[in-house]
Amino acid sequence: MNDTRLTSIIIPSHNGLHLLTSCIESIRCNTEVPYEIIVVDNGSTDGTQEYCIQAGITFIALPTNEGFPAACNRGLTIATGEQLLLLNNDVIVTPRWLSNMLRALYSAGDVGIVGPVTNYASGRQKVDVAWTTLEEFMRMAERHNQSDPTKWQEVKRLVGLCFLFRRQLWDFVGRFDERFSPGHYEDDDYCYRAREKGFRLLISGDTLVYHEGSASFAAKHPDGWNSLLERNRRKFIDKWGIDPWIYM
């Protein structure tokens, strides 16, 4: 693997400045390979754009909240890296996170997408970790993130919270499907399309990152949350004729 290749990190954000600042600080502290950051601001009113200007971060300002898939597409269109990485603004990255994931990505010519393990996710990327403070989590990740190909695992699905892929895959598979806006199942759809093109998906089990997740939103808005999940699941079924719960 050539660590001189640039990775474009695209971070969609909507009124999440309190999360975004920690996310970007963690990238700057824990990334030892070349990267660029692109923030796609989905109509925020919390000072996100002012922060990006002050911090010298490239950003796209959308006038309204167009949803996660649309924000990803906008960011990807201006990305210059040979690798492209979609990152949720509520993720805090950890030592050697990107270099470990790049090793997995370039381990074979047909590896298309790589994702880490984390404390909060659906599916196989969630790992049980015991911690009480973020500082303790970071120390644990420091010990965990030792490059180890025996911890890589091929899967049918990766969650879009930290989604690393080659530009070649973007050229073959194309844009994220905005019918899934404001979000959910656009990552499942992209994984399905990538596999249809012959690419493999890997969990980089030697890369642990922190994800705050959407548990608080789900607790406050259970009806709206569940209806969104079900609506987009139906869209996936209508598009592909298969149930993602079964396939993935």
N, C-alpha and C positions, 0 to 999 in steps of 0.2 A: 504494500500500500504506500502511496505517495502522500505524505502528510502536508505537502505544499498546496494541494488542491483546496480551493476556496469552497466553503459551505455557506449557503445562504440560509439564515434562520428567519423564518417568517412568523410573526406573532400577531394574530388577530386580537383586538381588545375592544371592549365596550364598557366604559365607566368602571374600569378595573385598575386604575392607577396605583392603588395601594398594593395590588398583586404584581403589576407590571414592573414596578421599580425593583422589587425583590428578585423577580425573574431575571431582569437584565443585569443586576448586580452579580447574581450567581453565574451568569454566562461569562461576564468579564473576569470573574475571579477564578473560574474553574475550566476554562477552555484554552488549551495550549496549541491548538491547530488553527490555521487561518479561517476566519469567518467574517460575515457581514450580518448585521441585524436590520430587518425591515419590519417595522410596526405598521399594521393596517388598523387605523382607528375607525371603528364602526359608529361614527356619530356621537362620540363621547362628549360630555359636558363637565368633566371633572379635572380638566387641565392636562389631559394626556398629550395633546399636541404641543403645548408649551414645554412640558417636560422633555419631549423628544427633541425639540429645538435646542433647549439648554444643554441636553446631554449629547448633542451631535449625532443623533440617531436618524437614519433615513426612515421616513414615514409617508404613508398615503392617508389622506384625510377624506373619508367618505361622509357625505352630508347627513345620511341616515344610517340606521343599523340594518345592513343588508344581510346579516347572518354570517355564520362561520364559513360555509363553503364559498360564498361570494368573496369574502375577505381573503381567503386562501388564494383564490384565483387572481385577485388583484395583486397580491404580493408576489406571487410566482411569476407574473408577467414582467416584473422589473428586476427579478433576481438575476445575478450574474454568476453565481457559483456553479461548479460542476456537480455538487451535491446540493440537494434542496431538503430543508427540514422544517416541518410545521410544528410549532410549539405552542401549547396552551399558556396563557399568561399566568395561570396558577401553578405552574411547575417551577420548582427550584432545582437547578441542575447541580451536579456533584463532581468531585475530582475525576478526571479522565473519562467523563461521560461520552464526549463526542469522539475522541480517539478510539475508544473501545468499540463504539457503534460503527465507526468507519471500517475497522478491521473486519467486522462481521459483514458489512455491505460489500467489501471487495474481496471476500473470501472465495467467491466463485462468480463466474460471469453471468449466471442466471439469478443471482440474488437481487431482488428489486427493491424491497422495502425492509427496514429494520426498526424495531422498537425496543425500549428498555423494559425492565421490571420496575415495579413501583408499589407504594403502599396503598394506592387507591386506583382501581380500574376494574372493568368487567373482564371476565375471561382469564386466560392463563398468565397474563402479565402481572396480575396481582400476587404479591408474596406477603406472607405473614412476617412482620418485623415488629420487634418490641422496642419502643422508644417513648420517652416522655416529653422531650424538648427537641426543637429543631436542631439545636447544637449537637445533641446526642445522635440524632438521625444522620447528620453530616459526618460525624466521626465514624458511625457505622458504615456509611457509604464509602468513606475513605478506605476502610478495610475490605469492603466487599468488591470494589471496582478494580480488581486485578485481572488483567486480560487472561481469559480462559475459554478457548473455543469449545471445551467440553460442556460449557453451560449454554451454548447456542441451541435453539430449538426451532425446528421448522413448524409453522402453523398455517392455518387457512385465513386467519384474521389478526389484524393488529389494530389497537385503539389509536385514534388520531391525536392523543395528548402529546406525543413526541414521536414524529413520523418522518423517518429519514429515508430518502430515495435518490436514485441517480437521475440526472437530467435526461439520460437516455429513456428512462421509464416515462417521464413526463412527456417526452416527444412521442412515445408509442401510445400511451394511455390517454393523454390529454387532460383537460380541465376536470375539476371536481364538479359533480352534478348538482346544480343549484336548486333542483326541485326539492332537495332535502333541507333547504333553509327553513328555520334558522339554524338547524343543526341536528345531528344524530342520524346515523346510518350512511352519511356521506363517506365515512372512512371504510365501512363495510363494503359499500359499493365500489370504492376505489381498489380495495384489496381483491374483490372478486374480478374486476376488470384486469388487474395486473396478472392474476393467475391465469385468466383466459388468454393473455398474451404470452404465457410461458414463463413468467417470473415467479421466483420463490420468495416467501416471507419468513423472516427470522426474528425470534425474540433473542435479544442480546442479554442473556441471563447474567452476564458479568457486568452489567450496567444498571445500577439502582439510582433512581431519581425520586424526589419528593413531589407528590401531587396533592394539592389541597382538595381538589375534587368538588363535586356539585351536591354533596350530601345536604348542605344547609338549604339550598334552593329546593331540593326534592322534599325536604321536611316541611317547608313553608308552603309549597305549592304542589301537593301530591297529585291533585286532579289534573292540573295543567301539565305537569311533568309526564304523567302516565299517558295522557291523551296525545302528547307530542310524540312520545316513543311509539305508541301504537299506530299513529297516523303515518309516520315515516317507515315503520315496518311494513305497513300495507303498500306503501309506494315501492319499496324494494321488491315485494312479492309481485306487484303488478308489472314491474320492469323486467324481472328475471324469471318469474314463474316458480320460484323456490322460496321457502321460508328461511330467513337468515338465522333464526334461532336453531334450526335443525342443521343447516349447512355449515355454519360457522362453529 
